[in-house]
């Protein structure tokens, strides 16, 4: 049977609900050969995941998902695979990003309270459990107080652009994120590329050293995956994919292993990182 890998999974180190050890255990139980630990703007879950990988006999791909802003405010996420997660320059830059995440979380709560939603920042911080605060933590807190029936409803009602709790993120550019990944010895990959408005940004990032694109993702229609698979192969890019699992009840993404790629992709990424 072909070995498979899920290269895009989140843990409690950012906005997932499972610890790195729990993520690795689930990945092993469903028969994956490898799992990519790709938390938002933090590498804090990687060491625990590597320990669990040795314990359960499954390969861990040390990764990160960096949140960036492009153009008039469009969100673009850059994945970094096989990074040196102990790189001092990377760790310092992520510290700045995470301070900005905490401040953004505070501002979201303040705006929601001003709009009459009785949310406590302390509860949002508890849900983050020491990890990088993100909108899913605010959404979960909103669901707890009955302000929304589901995570997706909380986003739509309160946390998207134009909604009462929306706050712009810290403005890091996609180019900066690609450079961060490369300087930390990793392979830069554009996440869920079908969400981009056009391909011009991808072409810019390829010139900066982008080596992969996430073709297979739960938000991608089959036609989009087919298009970007061809796009990648024509330009010598590595084709990646993953579930983007957060394991949040009521969230719209599937569980760990719901989207996978052949294990050969892990070998390609590893070879590209060594080069």
C-alpha positions as CSV (number, residue, x, y, z in Angstrom):
1,X,0.0,0.0,0.0
2,X,1.3,3.5,-0.9
3,X,2.6,5.5,2.0
4,X,0.9,8.8,2.6
5,X,1.7,12.1,4.3
6,X,-0.4,15.0,5.6
7,X,1.9,18.0,5.4
8,X,-0.3,20.7,7.0
9,X,-1.5,20.1,10.6
10,X,-1.9,22.5,13.5
11,X,-1.5,21.8,17.2
12,X,-2.2,23.6,20.5
13,X,1.1,25.5,19.9
14,X,-1.0,27.7,17.7
15,X,-4.7,27.4,17.1
16,X,-5.3,23.6,17.0
17,X,-7.0,21.7,19.8
18,X,-4.6,18.7,20.1
19,X,-1.2,18.6,21.6
20,X,1.7,17.8,19.2
21,X,1.9,14.3,20.8
22,X,-1.9,13.8,20.3
23,X,-1.5,14.9,16.6
24,X,1.3,12.4,16.0
25,X,-0.6,9.6,17.8
26,X,-3.6,10.2,15.5
27,X,-1.5,10.3,12.4
28,X,0.1,7.0,13.4
29,X,-3.2,5.4,14.2
30,X,-4.7,6.2,10.8
31,X,-1.6,4.8,9.0
32,X,0.2,7.9,7.9
33,X,3.9,7.6,7.2
34,X,4.6,11.3,7.9
35,X,2.9,14.4,9.3
36,X,3.9,18.0,8.9
37,X,3.6,20.1,12.1
38,X,2.9,23.5,10.6
39,X,1.6,25.9,13.3
40,X,0.8,29.5,12.7
41,X,3.8,31.8,13.3
42,X,5.4,29.5,15.9
43,X,7.7,26.5,16.1
44,X,6.9,25.7,19.8
45,X,5.3,22.4,19.0
46,X,8.0,20.9,16.9
47,X,10.3,19.4,19.6
48,X,7.4,17.6,21.3
49,X,6.3,16.3,17.9
50,X,9.8,15.1,17.1
51,X,9.9,13.2,20.4
52,X,6.5,11.7,19.7
53,X,7.5,10.7,16.2
54,X,10.4,8.7,17.6
55,X,8.1,7.1,20.2
56,X,5.4,6.1,17.7
57,X,7.6,5.4,14.7
58,X,6.3,8.1,12.3
59,X,8.3,10.8,10.5
60,X,7.8,14.4,11.5
61,X,8.2,17.2,9.0
62,X,9.2,20.3,11.0
63,X,7.3,23.1,9.4
64,X,5.6,26.5,10.0
65,X,2.8,28.5,8.4
66,X,3.6,32.2,8.3
67,X,0.7,34.7,8.0
68,X,1.4,37.6,5.6
69,X,-0.5,40.5,4.0
70,X,-0.3,41.3,0.3
71,X,-1.5,44.2,-1.8
72,X,-4.6,45.9,-0.4
73,X,-4.8,43.5,2.6
74,X,-5.2,40.0,1.2
75,X,-4.0,37.2,3.5
76,X,-1.4,35.0,2.1
77,X,0.1,32.1,4.1
78,X,3.6,30.8,3.4
79,X,4.6,27.3,4.6
80,X,8.1,26.4,5.4
81,X,9.2,22.8,5.4
82,X,12.3,21.2,7.0
83,X,13.2,24.5,8.6
84,X,15.9,24.7,11.3
85,X,13.3,25.5,14.0
86,X,16.1,26.5,16.4
87,X,17.5,29.1,14.1
88,X,18.0,32.2,16.3
89,X,17.0,34.7,13.7
90,X,13.8,32.8,12.9
91,X,13.0,32.5,16.6
92,X,13.4,36.3,17.1
93,X,11.2,37.2,14.2
94,X,8.5,34.8,15.4
95,X,8.7,36.4,18.8
96,X,7.8,39.7,17.2
97,X,5.0,38.1,15.2
98,X,3.5,36.5,18.3
99,X,3.6,39.7,20.3
100,X,1.6,41.2,17.5
101,X,-0.8,38.3,17.6
102,X,-1.5,38.8,21.3
103,X,-2.0,42.5,20.8
104,X,-4.4,41.8,17.9
105,X,-6.3,39.4,20.1
106,X,-6.7,42.1,22.8
107,X,-7.9,44.6,20.3
108,X,-10.5,42.1,18.9
109,X,-11.9,41.5,22.3
110,X,-12.0,45.2,23.0
111,X,-13.9,45.9,19.8
112,X,-16.4,43.1,20.5
113,X,-17.0,44.3,24.0
114,X,-17.6,47.8,22.6
115,X,-20.2,46.2,20.3
116,X,-21.9,44.7,23.3
117,X,-20.4,41.2,23.3
118,X,-19.3,40.3,26.8
119,X,-16.1,38.5,26.0
120,X,-13.1,38.2,28.3
121,X,-9.6,38.3,26.9
122,X,-8.5,36.1,29.8
123,X,-10.6,33.3,28.4
124,X,-9.2,33.7,24.9
125,X,-5.7,33.5,26.4
126,X,-6.7,30.3,28.3
127,X,-7.9,28.7,25.1
128,X,-4.6,29.6,23.4
129,X,-2.9,27.8,26.4
130,X,0.4,29.6,25.9
131,X,0.4,29.3,22.2
132,X,0.1,31.8,19.4
133,X,-3.3,33.6,19.7
134,X,-5.5,33.4,16.6
135,X,-9.0,34.2,15.5
136,X,-10.1,30.6,16.1
137,X,-9.4,31.1,19.8
138,X,-11.7,34.2,19.8
139,X,-14.3,32.2,17.8
140,X,-14.2,29.4,20.3
141,X,-14.7,31.9,23.2
142,X,-17.7,33.4,21.3
143,X,-19.3,30.0,21.0
144,X,-18.8,29.3,24.7
145,X,-20.8,32.4,25.7
146,X,-23.5,31.6,23.1
147,X,-22.7,34.5,20.8
148,X,-22.5,32.1,17.8
149,X,-23.6,28.5,17.2
150,X,-20.4,27.4,15.5
151,X,-16.8,28.4,14.8
152,X,-17.7,29.2,11.2
153,X,-20.7,31.3,12.3
154,X,-18.5,33.2,14.8
155,X,-16.0,34.1,12.0
156,X,-18.7,35.2,9.7
157,X,-20.6,37.3,12.2
158,X,-17.7,38.8,14.2
159,X,-14.2,38.2,12.8
160,X,-14.0,38.7,9.1
161,X,-13.2,42.0,7.5
162,X,-16.0,44.5,8.0
163,X,-17.3,42.6,11.1
164,X,-17.3,44.3,14.6
165,X,-14.4,42.2,15.9
166,X,-12.1,42.4,12.9
167,X,-8.6,43.7,13.4
168,X,-5.9,43.9,10.7
169,X,-3.0,41.6,11.2
170,X,0.6,42.6,11.6
171,X,1.8,43.4,8.0
172,X,4.5,41.0,7.0
173,X,4.9,40.5,3.2
174,X,4.9,37.2,1.4
175,X,8.4,38.0,0.1
176,X,9.6,38.5,3.7
177,X,8.1,35.2,4.8
178,X,9.8,33.3,1.9
179,X,13.1,34.8,2.8
180,X,12.5,33.9,6.5
181,X,12.0,30.3,5.5
182,X,15.0,30.1,3.2
183,X,17.3,31.8,5.8
184,X,16.2,29.1,8.3
185,X,17.3,26.4,5.9
186,X,13.7,25.4,4.8
187,X,11.7,25.0,1.6
188,X,9.2,27.8,1.0
189,X,5.7,26.8,-0.1
190,X,2.6,28.9,-0.8
191,X,-0.3,27.5,1.1
192,X,-3.8,26.9,-0.4
193,X,-2.9,28.6,-3.6
194,X,-6.4,28.4,-5.1
195,X,-7.4,31.2,-2.7
196,X,-5.1,33.7,-4.5
197,X,-6.8,36.2,-6.8
198,X,-4.4,35.4,-9.6
199,X,-1.0,33.8,-10.3
200,X,1.1,37.0,-10.4
201,X,2.1,36.7,-6.8
202,X,3.3,33.1,-7.3
203,X,5.5,34.2,-10.2
204,X,7.0,36.9,-8.0
205,X,7.6,34.5,-5.1
206,X,9.2,31.9,-7.5
207,X,11.8,34.6,-8.3
208,X,12.4,35.0,-4.6
209,X,13.1,31.3,-4.1
210,X,9.6,29.7,-3.6
211,X,10.1,26.0,-4.3
212,X,6.6,24.4,-3.7
213,X,2.9,25.1,-3.7
214,X,0.1,23.5,-1.8
215,X,-2.0,22.0,-4.5
216,X,-4.2,19.7,-2.5
217,X,-6.2,21.3,0.3
218,X,-9.8,20.9,1.7
219,X,-10.8,24.3,0.3
220,X,-9.6,23.5,-3.3
221,X,-12.2,22.3,-5.9
222,X,-10.9,19.5,-8.0
223,X,-10.6,21.8,-11.0
224,X,-8.3,24.1,-9.1
225,X,-6.1,21.3,-7.9
226,X,-5.8,20.0,-11.4
227,X,-4.8,23.5,-12.7
228,X,-2.2,24.1,-10.0
229,X,-0.8,20.6,-10.3
230,X,0.0,21.5,-14.0
231,X,1.2,25.0,-13.0
232,X,3.7,23.5,-10.5
233,X,5.0,20.8,-12.8
234,X,5.5,23.2,-15.7
235,X,7.7,25.4,-13.4
236,X,9.5,22.6,-11.5
237,X,7.8,23.3,-8.2
238,X,7.1,20.6,-5.6
239,X,3.4,19.7,-5.4
240,X,2.3,19.5,-1.7
241,X,-0.9,19.0,0.2
242,X,-2.5,18.6,3.5
243,X,-5.6,18.7,5.6
244,X,-5.0,22.0,7.4
245,X,-6.5,20.2,10.3
246,X,-7.1,22.1,13.5
247,X,-9.3,19.4,15.0
248,X,-11.8,22.1,16.1
249,X,-15.4,20.9,16.6
250,X,-17.5,23.0,14.3
251,X,-14.6,24.1,12.1
252,X,-14.8,23.7,8.3
253,X,-11.6,21.8,7.7
254,X,-11.5,18.0,7.9
255,X,-9.5,15.9,10.3
256,X,-5.9,14.8,10.2
257,X,-5.3,12.7,7.1
258,X,-8.4,14.0,5.2
259,X,-6.1,15.4,2.5
260,X,-2.8,13.7,1.9
261,X,0.0,13.4,-0.7
262,X,2.3,10.5,-1.5
263,X,5.3,10.1,0.9
264,X,7.6,10.8,-2.1
265,X,6.7,14.4,-1.6
266,X,8.4,14.3,1.8
267,X,11.5,13.0,0.1
268,X,11.4,15.8,-2.5
269,X,11.1,18.5,0.2
270,X,13.9,16.9,2.2
271,X,16.2,16.9,-0.8
272,X,15.3,20.5,-1.7
273,X,16.1,21.6,1.9
274,X,19.5,19.9,1.7
275,X,20.3,21.7,-1.6
